[in-house]
Amino acid sequence: MSDANQPVFNLNELECIDGAVWANVWQTNDIVVIDPSTGDVTRTYDFSDLAADQDTSEPGHVLNGIAYDDSSDSLLITGKEWDAVYRLDYAELIEQ
C-alpha cells in the first residue's frame, strides 16, 4: 500500500466497503481507504477526536476496530481497551 508513493506500514483490521479496503494504521488514530486495484491510499481519516474520549495512556489502548453495518449504512469504530464503540454515518464520512 502506498500514499503519495510512500509505503504505508502497520495496516491492521481490514474491512471491505463499496469496493475499497479500509484499514486502521496500527499505533495511530488513522484509518486509510485503499483502492484494491492499485494499492494506493485514496483517503485518510484521522479519528483522534474519538481517541481523545478514551484512556489512551497505555501503549496498547489504541484505535483498532472497524466494522461496516450495511443495515444502517454506518461504520463502527473502536479500539483496544476502549469502553465505547462509535457508530458513524458512512455517507457523511465519505462526503467529508
Buried (B, 14 or more C-beta within 10 A) or exposed (E): BEBEEEEBEEBBBEBEBEEBBBBBBBEBBBBBBBBEEEEBBEBEBEBEEBBEEBEBEEEEBBBBBBBBEEEEEBBBBBBBEBEEEBEBEBEEBBEE
